[in-house]
């Protein structure tokens, strides 16, 4: 009887190992499918890349700085014009 019991547990162990491998394979396949579907969906959208976003952001920061400088310059010129002339 001990021989049969050992064999039974070996078979159960092998079955569980195979089931775990099958579940892992199914998980990887589902992840691959979901990733490909998400990439396909995003390709259809009009999204910008991170690099494009950073480049435009940098341009906006430079433009804002330039606007601030120009606004200060205009204020200084307007102040000079407002000064009474002798």
C-alpha positions as CSV (number, residue, x, y, z in Angstrom):
1,X,0.0,0.0,0.0
2,X,2.8,2.6,0.6
3,X,3.9,2.2,-3.0
4,X,0.4,3.1,-4.3
5,X,0.1,6.0,-1.9
6,X,3.5,7.4,-3.0
7,X,2.5,7.0,-6.7
8,X,-0.8,8.7,-6.0
9,X,0.9,11.8,-4.5
10,X,3.4,11.9,-7.3
11,X,0.6,11.9,-9.8
12,X,-1.2,14.7,-7.9
13,X,2.1,16.7,-7.6
14,X,2.7,16.3,-11.4
15,X,-0.9,17.3,-12.1
16,X,-0.6,20.4,-9.9
17,X,2.7,21.4,-11.6
18,X,1.2,21.0,-15.0
19,X,-1.8,23.1,-14.0
20,X,0.4,25.8,-12.6
21,X,2.4,25.9,-15.9
22,X,-0.8,26.0,-17.9
23,X,-2.1,28.9,-15.7
24,X,1.2,30.8,-16.1
25,X,1.1,30.3,-19.9
26,X,-2.5,31.5,-20.0
27,X,-1.6,34.5,-17.9
28,X,1.2,35.5,-20.2
29,X,-1.0,35.0,-23.3
30,X,-3.7,37.2,-21.8
31,X,-1.1,39.9,-21.0
32,X,0.3,39.8,-24.5
33,X,-3.2,40.0,-26.0
34,X,-4.2,42.9,-23.7
35,X,-1.0,44.8,-24.5
36,X,-1.4,44.3,-28.2
37,X,-5.1,45.5,-28.0
38,X,-4.1,48.5,-26.0
39,X,-1.3,49.4,-28.4
40,X,-3.7,49.1,-31.3
41,X,-6.2,51.2,-29.6
42,X,-3.7,53.9,-28.7
43,X,-2.3,53.9,-32.3
44,X,-5.7,54.9,-33.5
45,X,-5.8,57.8,-31.2
46,X,-4.0,61.1,-31.8
47,X,-1.6,60.9,-28.9
48,X,1.8,62.6,-28.7
49,X,4.9,60.9,-27.6
50,X,6.7,61.9,-24.3
51,X,9.5,63.4,-26.4
52,X,7.1,65.6,-28.4
53,X,5.3,66.7,-25.2
54,X,8.5,67.6,-23.5
55,X,9.7,69.6,-26.6
56,X,6.4,71.6,-26.7
57,X,6.5,72.1,-23.0
58,X,10.0,73.6,-23.2
59,X,8.9,75.9,-26.1
60,X,6.0,77.1,-23.9
61,X,8.3,77.8,-21.0
62,X,10.6,79.8,-23.3
63,X,7.7,81.7,-24.8
64,X,6.3,82.5,-21.3
65,X,9.8,83.8,-20.2
66,X,10.0,85.9,-23.4
67,X,6.5,87.3,-22.8
68,X,7.5,88.3,-19.2
69,X,10.6,90.1,-20.5
70,X,8.7,91.9,-23.2
71,X,5.9,92.9,-20.7
72,X,8.6,94.4,-18.4
73,X,10.2,96.2,-21.3
74,X,6.8,97.7,-22.4
75,X,6.1,98.8,-18.9
76,X,9.5,100.5,-18.7
77,X,8.9,102.2,-22.0
78,X,5.4,103.3,-21.0
79,X,6.8,104.7,-17.7
80,X,9.4,106.7,-19.7
81,X,6.7,108.1,-21.9
82,X,4.5,109.0,-19.0
83,X,7.4,111.1,-17.4
84,X,6.8,114.8,-17.7
85,X,9.1,116.5,-20.1
86,X,10.9,119.6,-19.2
